[in-house]
Amino acid sequence: VQLQACGGGLVEPGGSLRLSCAASRRTGSMGWFRQAPGKEREFVAAIGWSGGNTYYADSVKGRVTISRDNAKNTVDLQMNSLKPEDTAVYFCAANPNSVIASAISNLNSYAYWGHGTQVTVSS
């Protein structure tokens, strides 16, 4: 499975961005992770295969919405009220099957990764 993410860019604090990730075929659970310079990659959000279950990191809860379109094999991340600390490279990830809730934020739960898209929040 190949994943292609897009939608990153430069935005002012308080602004919004929508990231999108296209998979080459249908997958199970999908997620977004991010990695800031000098820091480890961290979980942002994930969604189950049906789109009915969503999961968010505490740092983005209430500001971010993850959604998927299984007809198009895409997963989107709508980010609002962006903060400078949201600056990072954002990566799309997928698993061929469903990931249990207790492992949804674990990087090792995902078999496929996209190349990442840069999000910079700065005035």
Secondary structure, 3 states (H helix, E strand, C coil): CCEEEECCEEECCCCCEEEEEEECCCCCCEEEEEECCCCCCEEEEEECCCCCCEEECCCCCCCEEEEEECCCCEEEEEECCCCHHHCEEEEEEECCCCCCHHHCCCHHHCCEECCCEEEEECC
